[in-house]
């Protein structure tokens, strides 16, 4: 590979140096923050020799290179006129003053960063509410029993105290003290305050009117309060001597913000929240079919752009104020339509690899994880993605006609979340299931009718293009492949074995980087899965590259997007160039802290030079310990 030429091509195709706000790299990809992503030529980049794939994620424009990414990065920076500014643990380059963030992008980033970490809590509580509703509907549980009361409290707890949970998450995102924010939320939710302001009864504080409002289960009031409190806290922190900060900063912040929230911010936020919920309710009451078709048909587009995060406050607000939501059923329909479109690809395709991938990713989408089907199949062939949008719109129309609501917030809008549609009237559940079936069938039929262009069924899927090989290089490659032999790969981590399709990153789930398996760790340690050499170790510690004594090149990637942690919570135990044997400790990491920071720790373990191997053969384990056989690369 001519890395100099590749770096020049990439620099040109991302829109030139003037379009680059910042560029970093991790173990496998260049990560660009571009001034305008539209100026990048994605189609040409994907077909550029040396580029394995292109994707946009979390506001970053990512060019997947593979193991040679450090060399390409250095060449790229060398071709830029501005000096690199190493501001993260890998490396980075800045091309001038940082541009002002787009306010809408900044808002979506804040909302997603605030809601994503708390989704497990409200999803778990919501599912418990759904299970209780099913038990009551089936007559297996009395709604007057103490068991019902306790289970209901478990399900309602996270929603009743949602302002405290949100306060912590919002403060973490804003960089302010999470516990001061929690104390602020606890102050406005104190039983005495709740009783004082109950039923809209106004009160006063130092002669100033305090408008009656209830803050349990609300969203916007506490978010506004914590946002303002972050400025108050930082302002006080700047003027107070270091020896008094612990005493003065929280005291002054709470004394200012709790009354201010009760007198102004809280009532304003309550009005805004009720207005949003009421507006959505009015829209679905009066224009139900139109709204359902529009949202059901565009939901996948919203997910791709990240704009679906803007719907989260509306969903939570509707659920906590009205007791139900209209948007989650449309997410359910859109996700199942993505699965249906993938099934349509499987039915029509003549390529065995495409069929297998389409069916497996389609099933995953129906279970609520759409990325593998959406990116790996439907968007790849284009027309199936259009069919998926159409299926979502058709199913959305059905949902709108029959006024389908969700009574529970779910993290994954797929079949496992069907309990969200259980209500006192069992018909809601039936309509939701029928709507989901319509989404699958409609998308599959439309995909089959529209068709799509794929690789010749008799030929394997083309690998990323390479530089023209010289006779000497060709001979060398043949010799290397002739030497290849079966490689046993042992587990580097104790945990639960997952297929790569469940990794929430298309670079792994679509097997762009290579083949293997993923492990959901139960412990925070990585050991060597082979006898060989450490050929690379990311400065951020999240990824390790190995080459075995028999020539298998491997990548162990701890978590997804964990490069953003800049080395925090990772403790490497080896250096690049070290010789290792199976079971030697490579890395320790704080699994709990990484997950608390909002990152998944699922760890792909893959063979990156799969051109030297015919297949991957699983050892058949679902749970695994260090040094157990994970898979065999068959030469």
Secondary structure, 3 states (H helix, E strand, C coil): CCHHHHHHHHHHHCCCHHHEEEEEECCCEEEEEECCHHHCCHHHHHCCCCCCEEEEECCEEEEECCCCHHHHHHHHHHCCCCCCCCCCCCCEEECCCCCCCCHHHHHHHHHHHHHHHHHHHHHHHHHHHHHHHHHHHCCCCCCCCHHHHHHHHHHHHHHHCHHHHHHHHHHHHHCCCHHHHHHHHHHHHCHHHHHHCHHHCCEEECCEEECCCCCCCCCHHHHHHHHHHHHHHHHHHHHCCHHHHHHHHHHHHHHHHHHHHHHHHHHHHHHHHHHHHHHHHHHHHHCHHHHHHHHHHHHHHHHHHCCCHHHHHHHHHHHHHCCCECHHHHHHHHHHHHHHHHHHHHHHCCCHHHHHHHHHHHHHHHCCCCHHHHHHHHHHHCHHHHHHHHHHHHHHHHHHHCCCCECCCCCCCCHHHHHHHCCCCCHHHHHHHHHHHHHHHHHHHHHHHHCCCCCCCCCCCCCCCCCCCCHHHHHHHHHHHHHCCCEEEECCCCEEEECHHHCCCHHHHCCCCCEEEEEEECCCEEECCCCEEEEEECCCCCEEEEEECCCCEEEEEECCCHHHHCCCCEEECCCCCCEECCCCEEEEECHHHHHHCCCCCCEEEEECCHHHCCEEEECCCCEECCCCEEEEEEC
